[in-house]
Amino acid sequence: MLACVDQSAYGQSVSDAATWAARRLQAPMELLHVIDRHPRLASGQDHSGAIGLDAQESLLKQLSDEDEARTRAAREAGRAYLNGLRERALAAGAFVVDVRQRHGSLDTTLAELQDGVRLFVLGRRGASAQDTQRDLGRQLEWVVRSVSKPVLAVPQTFQAPSRVLFAFDGSAVTRQGVRMIAASPLLKGLPVHLLMAGKAQAQGPRQIEEARQALEAVGFSVTTDIQPGDPETAIASVMRSLQCDLLVMGVYSHSPWRSLFMGSKTTDLLRSAAAPTLLLR
């Protein structure tokens, strides 16, 4: 269980979501803070113009010292932040919480670490995102493209889910997702609503019935629904009407959701979703 945090308004929400997941999975969790390898220069000095060799050497040393000081300050601030989130997670019932800091890019770092990870937890936005309601953090797209494990994307506040909407489209990704959920304790005990929305498929009724049976066979309470029309509209409407507070969906499948993060309607759904979203690969 790897929770990716930065010093944004989403940090506590990510930690809380990871704590919830770790308790249900009975798994250790790790809080990861990645420090950008190339932070923007904070100095407002004008370094332009022609200067002599001695001045160049002096300037390079000054810039190097300033960069080292910024890196050291970022590392110390990150360590304090991680320790605070660790104490929060332990107080909420997590039984093993490790912390780690890395330098580099988040997507590359997570791709390197993913072999031992069952679930990634990220905020829908982070410190680099614009402060607008529908802005989607750029890191989320990069991470989902870079890793092959499920990603739980959480909004700014997190509460333990009580009802799940599974956006089931009959694709290989969502059929595999049904098997993953059936075999995992993560969502056990939560009622699940399977929704197939969009263009009618000849195999749709049979596929959604098979998914229902697979989940009910391991104890889930399952309802199903097939709705024509726009998937984004249908999913948003059902989320509201049934008061579902966790959305499960597949990404990069041959479906109305295959263009996720490439200008598709699902991108709009994820941007506007108030509920945590479990993205299946």
CORTA-V870412 format. One record per residue. N is the residue number from 1. RES is the residue in three letters. SS is DSSP state (~ for helix, > for strand, _ for the rest). BURIAL is b if it has 16 or more other C-alpha atoms within 10 Angstrom, else e. D_LAST is the distance of its C-alpha to the last C-alpha in Angstrom with 1 decimal. Layout:
n;res;ss;burial;d_last
N;RES;SS;BURIAL;D_LAST
N;RES;SS;BURIAL;D_LAST
This chain:
n;res;ss;burial;d_last
1;MET;_;b;15.9
2;LEU;>;b;16.2
3;ALA;>;b;17.6
4;CYS;>;b;18.2
5;VAL;_;b;21.5
6;ASP;_;b;24.0
7;GLN;_;e;27.4
8;SER;_;e;26.5
9;ALA;_;b;26.9
10;TYR;_;b;23.3
11;GLY;~;b;23.9
12;GLN;~;b;25.3
13;SER;~;b;22.7
14;VAL;~;b;19.9
15;SER;~;b;22.1
16;ASP;~;b;22.9
17;ALA;~;b;19.3
18;ALA;~;b;18.6
19;THR;~;b;21.9
20;TRP;~;b;21.0
21;ALA;~;b;17.8
22;ALA;~;b;19.6
23;ARG;~;b;22.5
24;ARG;~;e;20.6
25;LEU;~;b;18.7
26;GLN;_;e;22.1
27;ALA;_;b;20.5
28;PRO;_;b;21.9
29;MET;>;b;20.5
30;GLU;>;b;21.1
31;LEU;>;b;22.0
32;LEU;>;b;21.4
33;HIS;>;b;23.4
34;VAL;>;b;23.1
35;ILE;>;b;26.4
36;ASP;_;e;26.4
37;ARG;_;e;28.2
38;HIS;_;e;30.2
39;PRO;_;e;31.3
40;ARG;_;e;33.4
41;LEU;_;e;37.1
42;ALA;_;e;38.8
43;SER;_;e;42.3
44;GLY;_;e;44.2
45;GLN;_;e;46.8
46;ASP;_;e;47.7
47;HIS;_;e;47.3
48;SER;_;e;48.3
49;GLY;_;e;51.5
50;ALA;_;e;53.4
51;ILE;_;e;54.1
52;GLY;_;e;55.9
53;LEU;~;e;54.5
54;ASP;~;e;55.4
55;ALA;~;e;53.8
56;GLN;~;e;50.6
57;GLU;~;e;50.4
58;SER;~;e;51.1
59;LEU;~;e;48.5
60;LEU;~;e;45.8
61;LYS;~;e;46.7
62;GLN;~;e;46.6
63;LEU;~;e;43.1
64;SER;~;e;41.9
65;ASP;~;e;43.4
66;GLU;~;e;41.9
67;ASP;~;b;38.4
68;GLU;~;e;38.9
69;ALA;~;e;40.1
70;ARG;~;e;37.1
71;THR;~;b;34.7
72;ARG;~;e;36.7
73;ALA;~;e;36.8
74;ALA;~;e;33.0
75;ARG;~;b;32.5
76;GLU;~;e;35.0
77;ALA;~;e;33.7
78;GLY;~;b;30.1
79;ARG;~;e;31.4
80;ALA;~;e;33.4
81;TYR;~;b;30.5
82;LEU;~;b;28.2
83;ASN;~;b;31.0
84;GLY;~;e;31.5
85;LEU;~;b;27.9
86;ARG;~;b;28.2
87;GLU;~;e;31.3
88;ARG;~;b;29.7
89;ALA;~;b;26.9
90;LEU;~;e;29.4
91;ALA;~;e;31.7
92;ALA;_;e;28.9
93;GLY;_;e;28.5
94;ALA;_;b;26.0
95;PHE;_;e;27.6
96;VAL;_;b;26.4
97;VAL;>;b;25.5
98;ASP;>;e;25.5
99;VAL;>;b;25.7
100;ARG;>;e;25.1
101;GLN;>;e;25.9
102;ARG;>;e;24.9
103;HIS;>;e;26.3
104;GLY;_;e;24.2
105;SER;_;b;21.2
106;LEU;~;b;18.3
107;ASP;~;b;15.5
108;THR;~;e;17.4
109;THR;~;b;18.3
110;LEU;~;b;14.8
111;ALA;~;b;13.7
112;GLU;~;e;16.9
113;LEU;~;e;16.5
114;GLN;~;b;13.0
115;ASP;~;e;14.3
116;GLY;~;e;16.0
117;VAL;_;e;13.6
118;ARG;_;e;11.9
119;LEU;>;b;11.0
120;PHE;>;b;11.7
121;VAL;>;b;14.0
122;LEU;>;b;15.3
123;GLY;>;b;17.8
124;ARG;_;b;17.2
125;ARG;_;b;20.1
126;GLY;_;b;22.1
127;ALA;_;e;25.5
128;SER;_;e;25.2
129;ALA;_;e;24.3
130;GLN;_;e;27.1
131;ASP;_;e;28.6
132;THR;_;e;27.8
133;GLN;_;e;26.3
134;ARG;_;e;23.7
135;ASP;_;e;22.9
136;LEU;_;b;19.3
137;GLY;_;b;19.1
138;ARG;~;e;18.5
139;GLN;~;b;16.9
140;LEU;~;b;13.9
141;GLU;~;b;13.1
142;TRP;~;e;13.8
143;VAL;~;b;11.8
144;VAL;~;b;8.4
145;ARG;~;e;9.5
146;SER;~;b;10.8
147;VAL;_;b;8.5
148;SER;_;e;5.9
149;LYS;_;b;6.1
150;PRO;>;b;5.9
151;VAL;>;b;8.4
152;LEU;>;b;11.4
153;ALA;>;b;13.4
154;VAL;>;b;17.0
155;PRO;_;b;20.1
156;GLN;_;b;23.4
157;THR;_;b;24.5
158;PHE;_;b;22.6
159;GLN;_;e;23.9
160;ALA;_;e;22.6
161;PRO;_;b;21.0
162;SER;_;e;23.1
163;ARG;>;b;21.4
164;VAL;>;b;17.9
165;LEU;>;b;17.0
166;PHE;>;b;14.0
167;ALA;>;b;13.6
168;PHE;_;b;13.3
169;ASP;_;b;13.7
170;GLY;_;b;14.0
171;SER;_;b;11.3
172;ALA;~;e;9.8
173;VAL;~;b;6.3
174;THR;~;b;8.5
175;ARG;~;b;10.9
176;GLN;~;b;8.7
177;GLY;~;b;8.0
178;VAL;~;b;11.8
179;ARG;~;e;12.4
180;MET;~;e;10.6
181;ILE;~;b;12.6
182;ALA;~;b;15.6
183;ALA;~;e;15.7
184;SER;_;e;15.2
185;PRO;_;e;18.1
186;LEU;_;b;16.2
187;LEU;_;b;17.0
188;LYS;_;b;19.9
189;GLY;_;e;22.9
190;LEU;_;e;21.4
191;PRO;>;b;22.1
192;VAL;>;b;19.2
193;HIS;>;b;19.8
194;LEU;>;b;17.8
195;LEU;>;b;18.3
196;MET;>;b;18.0
197;ALA;>;b;19.4
198;GLY;_;b;20.4
199;LYS;_;e;22.2
200;ALA;_;e;23.4
201;GLN;_;e;21.9
202;ALA;_;e;24.2
203;GLN;_;e;21.8
204;GLY;~;b;20.5
205;PRO;~;b;23.0
206;ARG;~;e;22.5
207;GLN;~;b;18.7
208;ILE;~;b;18.9
209;GLU;~;e;21.8
210;GLU;~;e;20.0
211;ALA;~;b;17.2
212;ARG;~;b;20.0
213;GLN;~;e;21.9
214;ALA;~;b;19.1
215;LEU;~;b;18.7
216;GLU;~;e;22.5
217;ALA;_;e;23.2
218;VAL;_;e;22.0
219;GLY;_;e;23.8
220;PHE;_;b;21.8
221;SER;_;e;23.8
222;VAL;>;b;22.1
223;THR;>;e;23.3
224;THR;>;b;22.1
225;ASP;>;e;22.9
226;ILE;>;b;22.7
227;GLN;>;e;23.8
228;PRO;_;e;24.6
229;GLY;_;e;24.7
230;ASP;_;e;22.5
231;PRO;~;b;19.1
232;GLU;~;b;19.4
233;THR;~;e;22.9
234;ALA;~;b;22.2
235;ILE;~;b;19.4
236;ALA;~;e;21.6
237;SER;~;e;24.6
238;VAL;~;e;23.2
239;MET;~;b;21.8
240;ARG;~;e;25.4
241;SER;~;e;27.3
242;LEU;_;e;25.6
243;GLN;_;e;25.2
244;CYS;_;b;21.6
245;ASP;_;b;20.6
246;LEU;>;b;16.9
247;LEU;>;b;14.4
248;VAL;>;b;11.1
249;MET;>;b;9.1
250;GLY;>;b;6.2
251;VAL;_;b;6.0
252;TYR;_;b;7.5
253;SER;_;b;8.7
254;HIS;_;e;12.4
255;SER;_;b;13.4
256;PRO;_;b;15.2
257;TRP;_;b;12.0
258;ARG;_;e;11.3
259;SER;_;b;13.5
260;LEU;_;b;11.9
261;PHE;_;b;13.8
262;MET;_;e;16.2
263;GLY;_;e;18.8
264;SER;_;e;17.3
265;LYS;~;b;18.5
266;THR;~;b;15.2
267;THR;~;b;15.9
268;ASP;~;b;19.2
269;LEU;~;b;17.8
270;LEU;~;b;15.7
271;ARG;~;b;18.8
272;SER;~;e;21.1
273;ALA;_;b;19.3
274;ALA;_;b;21.5
275;ALA;_;b;19.1
276;PRO;>;b;16.3
277;THR;>;b;12.8
278;LEU;>;b;9.9
279;LEU;>;b;6.7
280;LEU;>;b;3.8
281;ARG;_;b;0.0
